[in-house]
């Protein structure tokens, strides 16, 4: 038996008036998911444990079968793993976004955060800007490391885990009350605006109608992670396919293989087909038992507050990943189980993550079920299947008691 998870990051949502009281998942044209749901078990899973913040870090750990309260040490340390940062025991890793704040004459504290992704900045542009930051701000205590797109990493030597606000939680708000209380972090963020706002690259970006990537933003601090081996835990040789450093870092920590796919960039126009093909190859040709396909686009569209683009991302996922994987696995003759699920909701109405349970669907090629339901939040709830401990979804998926 081969096992494939298709994870639509932030895909779950709330009903929207603009969609006639439907969610984007419910409204989207998803013929493959509709077809599979009739043959599958659906239900809801609470992936975020009580008392923890809803994030892709805690939620994806849960979907992979790692109890977040036991294994979670912070988001950025997982990302640090993925880019090869060797953390010491007393190091603190901090996510360093390159964000867009308002370009005006107001003091830094009175500026408004416009975009947590700086118009989904390319890694090439981000590297130029991060080098400018490194030249002015890096020292023996704070080291900066290039990640992907707007997502980068700072290591704070002999630092401490401080409370920091994710930028995507405060889009459209004045930043003053959300700045770090740690003076050194706050000062670097303020100085970064002076370094970046009139940088030649940002002047060119503005001319092209792109948001200036004009400030760094620290969040997600944590200590060195320690995950159990995925193969040791579940007896399966596993692989990860994701454009996002967080997921790559989880894979590194769990001893899974990261499979790189050309053109996979975490945006709405990522290489969906390439991810699907790489997943099928992993389990049919390359000796893997388990593969995790992570698609970032629905989450990014949720943060942007665009239900049209979120619907598009869901339809791409259905057509270019789920359909492609399903058809190719059927043709291969391999027995397989496929889990389709979000990690957490990213509702359009709030543009940030929520704690609500997520709809899941488990298909088994060896024992197709017979139902009338479709796969969405409403019908998953009506199914009566509910996993209060969301991290046990892996046991459900692997049929382990």
C-alpha positions as CSV (number, residue, x, y, z in Angstrom):
1,X,0.0,0.0,0.0
2,X,1.2,3.5,-0.9
3,X,0.1,6.6,1.0
4,X,-0.3,10.1,-0.5
5,X,-1.3,13.2,1.4
6,X,-2.4,16.3,-0.7
7,X,-2.4,19.3,1.7
8,X,-4.1,22.5,0.5
9,X,-2.6,25.0,2.9
10,X,-5.3,27.2,4.4
11,X,-7.9,25.8,2.1
12,X,-10.8,25.7,4.6
13,X,-12.8,28.9,5.1
14,X,-16.1,30.4,6.3
15,X,-19.3,30.9,4.3
16,X,-19.3,34.2,2.3
17,X,-22.2,36.3,1.2
18,X,-20.5,37.0,-2.1
19,X,-20.7,33.2,-2.8
20,X,-24.3,32.8,-1.8
21,X,-23.4,31.6,1.7
22,X,-20.9,29.0,0.5
23,X,-17.2,28.7,1.3
24,X,-14.6,28.9,-1.5
25,X,-14.1,25.1,-1.2
26,X,-17.9,24.5,-1.5
27,X,-18.3,27.0,-4.3
28,X,-15.3,26.0,-6.4
29,X,-15.7,23.7,-9.4
30,X,-13.9,20.6,-8.2
31,X,-15.0,17.6,-10.2
32,X,-12.3,15.3,-9.0
33,X,-12.8,15.9,-5.3
34,X,-16.6,15.6,-5.9
35,X,-16.0,12.2,-7.6
36,X,-13.6,11.0,-4.9
37,X,-15.8,12.1,-2.0
38,X,-18.5,9.6,-3.1
39,X,-16.0,6.8,-2.7
40,X,-14.3,8.1,0.4
41,X,-14.6,8.8,4.1
42,X,-15.0,12.5,5.0
43,X,-15.0,14.2,8.3
44,X,-13.5,17.1,10.4
45,X,-10.2,17.1,12.3
46,X,-9.1,19.6,15.0
47,X,-5.5,20.1,14.0
48,X,-4.7,22.9,16.4
49,X,-4.5,21.7,20.1
50,X,-6.3,23.8,22.7
51,X,-4.1,26.7,23.8
52,X,-1.8,26.8,20.8
53,X,-1.9,29.4,18.0
54,X,-3.2,28.3,14.6
55,X,-0.3,28.1,12.2
56,X,1.0,26.1,9.4
57,X,3.8,24.9,11.7
58,X,1.6,23.3,14.4
59,X,-1.1,22.2,12.0
60,X,1.3,20.4,9.5
61,X,3.0,18.7,12.4
62,X,-0.4,17.5,13.5
63,X,-1.3,16.2,10.0
64,X,2.0,14.3,9.9
65,X,1.1,12.6,13.2
66,X,3.4,14.7,15.5
67,X,1.5,16.0,18.6
68,X,2.3,19.7,18.5
69,X,2.4,20.1,22.3
70,X,5.1,17.5,22.4
71,X,7.2,18.4,19.4
72,X,6.7,22.1,18.6
73,X,9.6,24.4,19.6
74,X,8.8,27.3,17.3
75,X,8.3,27.9,13.6
76,X,11.6,29.5,12.5
77,X,13.8,26.6,13.9
78,X,12.0,24.2,11.5
79,X,12.6,26.6,8.6
80,X,16.3,27.0,9.7
81,X,16.7,23.2,9.3
82,X,15.5,23.4,5.7
83,X,18.1,26.0,4.6
84,X,20.9,24.1,6.4
85,X,21.4,26.4,9.4
86,X,23.2,24.5,12.1
87,X,21.7,25.8,15.4
88,X,23.5,25.6,18.7
89,X,21.6,24.6,21.8
90,X,21.3,28.2,23.0
91,X,20.5,29.7,19.6
92,X,17.1,31.2,18.8
93,X,15.8,31.1,15.3
94,X,13.5,33.9,14.2
95,X,11.5,34.1,10.9
96,X,12.5,37.3,9.0
97,X,9.9,38.3,6.5
98,X,10.5,41.0,4.0
99,X,7.2,42.9,4.1
100,X,5.6,46.0,2.7
101,X,4.7,48.9,5.1
102,X,3.2,52.2,4.0
103,X,5.6,54.5,2.1
104,X,4.9,57.8,3.8
105,X,6.4,60.4,6.1
106,X,5.0,59.0,9.3
107,X,7.3,57.6,12.0
108,X,8.0,53.9,11.6
109,X,5.7,53.0,14.5
110,X,2.8,54.8,12.8
111,X,3.1,53.0,9.5
112,X,0.6,50.5,8.3
113,X,1.5,47.0,7.1
114,X,0.2,46.5,3.6
115,X,1.5,43.1,2.4
116,X,3.2,40.3,4.3
117,X,4.7,38.9,1.1
118,X,5.8,42.1,-0.8
119,X,3.8,41.1,-3.9
120,X,5.0,37.5,-3.5
121,X,8.6,38.8,-4.1
122,X,10.9,36.5,-6.0
123,X,13.8,34.9,-4.2
124,X,16.2,36.7,-6.6
125,X,14.9,40.1,-5.6
126,X,14.7,39.2,-1.9
127,X,18.4,38.1,-2.0
128,X,19.4,41.5,-3.2
129,X,17.5,43.3,-0.5
130,X,18.5,40.9,2.2
131,X,22.2,41.5,1.3
132,X,21.6,45.2,1.8
133,X,20.2,44.4,5.3
134,X,23.1,42.1,6.1
135,X,25.7,44.7,5.1
136,X,24.2,47.2,7.6
137,X,22.7,45.1,10.4
138,X,24.5,41.7,10.7
139,X,26.9,41.3,13.6
140,X,28.2,38.6,15.9
141,X,24.8,38.3,17.7
142,X,22.4,38.4,14.8
143,X,23.0,36.4,11.6
144,X,20.7,36.5,8.6
145,X,20.1,33.6,6.2
146,X,18.4,33.6,2.8
147,X,15.2,31.5,2.5
148,X,12.6,31.5,-0.2
149,X,10.6,34.4,-1.6
150,X,9.7,36.7,1.4
151,X,10.5,34.1,4.0
152,X,14.0,34.3,5.6
153,X,15.7,33.4,8.8
154,X,17.6,35.2,11.6
155,X,19.7,33.4,14.2
156,X,20.0,35.2,17.6
157,X,23.1,33.9,19.4
158,X,22.3,33.2,23.1
159,X,18.9,34.8,22.6
160,X,15.6,34.3,24.2
161,X,12.2,33.2,22.9
162,X,10.2,36.4,22.9
163,X,6.5,37.0,21.9
164,X,6.4,38.2,18.3
165,X,3.4,39.0,16.0
166,X,3.0,37.3,12.6
167,X,2.7,40.0,10.0
168,X,-0.2,38.2,8.2
169,X,-2.3,38.6,11.4
170,X,-2.3,42.4,11.2
171,X,-2.6,43.3,7.6
172,X,-4.0,46.8,7.2
173,X,-3.2,47.8,10.7
174,X,-0.9,50.4,12.2
175,X,2.2,48.4,13.3
176,X,3.2,50.3,16.5
177,X,1.5,48.1,19.1
178,X,2.7,44.9,17.3
179,X,6.4,45.7,17.2
180,X,8.8,43.6,19.3
181,X,9.3,44.6,22.9
182,X,12.9,43.4,22.6
183,X,14.8,46.7,21.8
184,X,17.4,45.1,19.5
185,X,14.8,43.5,17.3
186,X,12.6,46.6,17.1
187,X,15.6,48.8,16.3
188,X,16.7,46.5,13.4
189,X,13.2,46.6,12.0
190,X,13.1,50.4,12.1
191,X,16.6,50.6,10.5
192,X,15.6,48.2,7.8
193,X,13.0,50.6,6.4
194,X,15.7,53.3,6.0
195,X,17.9,50.7,4.2
196,X,15.2,49.3,1.9
197,X,12.5,51.8,1.1
198,X,14.6,53.8,-1.5
199,X,16.8,50.9,-2.5
200,X,17.2,51.0,-6.3
201,X,15.4,47.6,-6.6
202,X,12.4,48.9,-4.7
203,X,12.3,52.0,-6.8
204,X,12.1,49.8,-9.9
205,X,9.5,47.5,-8.2
206,X,7.3,50.5,-7.5
207,X,7.5,51.6,-11.2
208,X,6.3,48.1,-12.2
209,X,3.3,48.4,-9.9
210,X,4.7,46.0,-7.3
211,X,4.7,46.6,-3.6
212,X,8.0,47.8,-2.2
213,X,9.7,45.2,0.0
214,X,10.7,47.9,2.4
215,X,11.0,46.4,5.9
216,X,12.0,43.2,7.6
217,X,9.6,41.7,10.1
218,X,10.6,39.3,12.9
219,X,8.3,36.6,14.2
220,X,8.1,32.9,15.0
221,X,11.0,32.6,17.5
222,X,12.0,29.2,18.8
223,X,14.7,26.8,20.0
224,X,16.4,24.0,18.1
225,X,13.8,21.3,17.2
226,X,13.9,17.6,17.9
227,X,11.5,15.5,15.9
228,X,11.4,11.7,15.9
229,X,12.2,9.9,12.7
230,X,9.1,9.6,10.5
231,X,10.3,6.1,9.4
232,X,11.0,5.1,12.9
233,X,7.6,6.3,14.1
234,X,5.4,4.9,11.3
235,X,7.6,2.3,9.5
236,X,7.3,4.1,6.2
237,X,9.9,5.7,4.0
238,X,8.6,9.2,3.4
239,X,9.1,12.1,1.1
240,X,8.0,15.8,1.1
241,X,7.2,18.0,-1.9
242,X,6.8,21.6,-0.9
243,X,8.1,25.0,-2.0
244,X,7.9,26.3,1.6
245,X,10.9,26.2,3.9
246,X,8.8,25.3,6.9
247,X,7.6,22.1,5.4
248,X,11.1,21.3,4.1
249,X,12.4,21.8,7.6
250,X,9.8,19.5,9.1
251,X,10.9,16.9,6.6
252,X,14.6,17.4,7.4
253,X,13.8,17.1,11.2
254,X,11.8,13.9,10.6
255,X,14.4,12.3,8.3
256,X,12.1,12.5,5.2
257,X,13.5,13.1,1.7
258,X,12.8,16.6,0.3
259,X,12.0,16.3,-3.4
260,X,12.7,19.5,-5.4
261,X,10.3,20.4,-8.3
262,X,11.4,23.0,-10.8
263,X,8.9,25.9,-10.9
264,X,7.4,25.0,-7.5
265,X,7.4,28.5,-5.8
266,X,4.5,28.6,-3.4
267,X,2.4,31.0,-5.5
268,X,-0.9,30.7,-7.3
269,X,1.0,29.8,-10.4
270,X,3.3,27.1,-9.0
271,X,4.1,24.0,-10.9
272,X,1.2,21.9,-9.7
273,X,1.6,19.2,-12.4
274,X,5.3,18.9,-11.6
275,X,4.5,18.2,-7.9
276,X,1.9,15.6,-8.8
277,X,4.2,13.8,-11.2
278,X,7.1,13.9,-8.7
279,X,4.8,12.4,-6.0
280,X,3.7,9.5,-8.2
281,X,7.2,8.8,-9.3
282,X,8.3,8.7,-5.6
283,X,5.9,6.0,-4.7
284,X,5.9,4.0,-7.9
285,X,9.5,4.1,-9.0
286,X,11.8,5.5,-6.3
287,X,11.0,3.2,-3.4
288,X,9.0,5.6,-1.1
289,X,6.0,4.4,0.8
290,X,4.6,7.8,1.7
291,X,4.6,11.2,0.1
292,X,3.3,14.6,1.3
293,X,2.3,17.1,-1.4
294,X,2.0,20.5,0.2
295,X,0.4,23.4,-1.9
296,X,0.7,26.9,-0.4
297,X,-1.5,28.8,-2.8
298,X,-4.9,28.6,-1.1
299,X,-3.3,30.0,2.1
300,X,-1.6,32.9,0.3
301,X,-4.9,33.8,-1.4
302,X,-6.7,33.7,1.9
303,X,-4.1,36.1,3.4
304,X,-4.6,38.4,0.4
305,X,-8.4,38.4,1.1
306,X,-9.2,37.4,-2.5
307,X,-12.0,34.8,-2.7
308,X,-11.7,34.7,-6.5
309,X,-8.0,33.8,-6.4
310,X,-8.6,31.3,-3.5
311,X,-11.3,29.6,-5.6
312,X,-8.8,29.5,-8.5
313,X,-6.1,27.9,-6.3
314,X,-8.6,25.2,-5.1
315,X,-9.6,24.5,-8.7
316,X,-5.9,24.2,-9.7
317,X,-5.3,21.8,-6.8
318,X,-8.3,19.7,-7.9
319,X,-7.5,19.6,-11.6
320,X,-3.7,19.7,-11.6
321,X,-2.7,17.7,-8.5
322,X,-5.5,15.5,-7.2
323,X,-6.9,14.4,-10.6
324,X,-3.4,13.9,-11.9
325,X,-2.2,11.8,-8.9
326,X,-5.4,9.8,-8.8
327,X,-5.4,9.0,-12.6
328,X,-1.7,8.1,-12.6
329,X,-1.9,5.9,-9.5
330,X,-4.9,4.1,-10.9
331,X,-2.9,3.4,-14.1
332,X,0.1,2.3,-12.1
333,X,-1.8,-0.6,-10.6
334,X,-0.4,0.2,-7.1
335,X,-2.8,0.0,-4.2
336,X,-3.0,3.4,-2.5
337,X,-4.7,5.5,0.0
338,X,-5.0,9.3,-0.4
339,X,-5.7,11.9,2.2
340,X,-6.9,15.3,1.0
341,X,-7.0,18.0,3.7
342,X,-6.1,21.6,4.7
343,X,-3.9,22.1,7.7
344,X,-6.0,25.0,9.1
345,X,-8.6,27.5,7.7
346,X,-7.4,30.8,6.4
347,X,-10.8,32.7,6.2
348,X,-11.1,35.4,3.6
349,X,-13.1,37.5,6.1
350,X,-10.1,37.7,8.6
351,X,-7.2,37.1,6.2
352,X,-5.4,35.1,8.9
353,X,-5.5,31.5,10.3
354,X,-8.3,30.2,12.6
355,X,-8.6,27.4,15.1
356,X,-11.6,25.8,13.4
357,X,-11.5,22.1,12.5
358,X,-10.7,21.2,8.9
359,X,-12.5,18.9,6.5
360,X,-10.6,15.8,5.5
361,X,-11.2,13.1,2.9
362,X,-9.6,9.6,2.9
363,X,-9.8,7.5,-0.3
364,X,-8.7,3.9,-0.5
365,X,-8.3,2.3,-3.9
366,X,-8.8,-1.2,-2.5
367,X,-12.2,-0.5,-0.8
368,X,-14.1,2.3,-2.4
369,X,-17.1,3.5,-0.4
370,X,-20.5,4.5,-1.6
371,X,-21.8,7.9,-0.5
372,X,-23.7,10.9,-1.9
373,X,-21.7,13.6,-0.1
374,X,-19.3,16.2,-1.6
375,X,-16.0,17.2,0.1
376,X,-16.4,20.6,1.9
377,X,-16.6,22.0,5.4
378,X,-20.4,21.7,5.7
379,X,-20.8,18.1,4.5
380,X,-17.7,17.0,6.4
381,X,-19.4,18.3,9.6
382,X,-22.7,16.6,8.6
383,X,-20.9,13.3,8.2
384,X,-20.6,13.0,12.0
385,X,-16.9,11.9,11.7
386,X,-14.8,14.1,14.0
387,X,-11.2,13.8,15.2
388,X,-10.9,15.9,18.4
389,X,-7.2,15.1,18.5
390,X,-6.2,16.1,15.0
391,X,-2.7,14.6,15.1
392,X,-4.4,11.2,15.2
393,X,-5.5,11.7,11.6
394,X,-2.3,9.9,10.6
395,X,-3.3,6.8,12.5
396,X,-6.7,7.0,10.8
397,X,-5.1,7.4,7.4
398,X,-2.6,4.5,8.0
399,X,-5.4,2.4,9.6
400,X,-3.5,2.1,12.9
401,X,-5.3,1.8,16.2
